[in-house]
Amino acid sequence: MLLKGNRTVITDGTRAAVNTTGNSGMATGGTGDVLTGLITALLAQGMPPFDAARLGAHLHGLAGDLAAAELSRPGLIASDLPRYLGKALLQMGAG
């Protein structure tokens, strides 16, 4: 389960994590769809559900932070996020 908000909470009923990436500019239609697609892609690659939700939430928020730094928070739209996922991965050292 993932509860999206100022601080996103992720739990599998046993473990819990709080994600701190992301910003208010992401509170716009479609960003949740981007997050769902990202988590689904991680699951399709064989990642365990709790790990996929944690990593997906972190990458989603980090992409939003990178996009906001270049485009502004008020200027963010959901379709900006996928364009910044690669930069987010590189920043995490996963590139």
Secondary structure, DSSP 8 states (H G I E B T S, - for coil): -EE-SSSEEEE-SS-EEEE----GGG-STTHHHHHHHHHHHHHHTT--HHHHHHHHHHHHHHHHHHHHHHH-STT--TTHHHHHHHHHHHHTT--
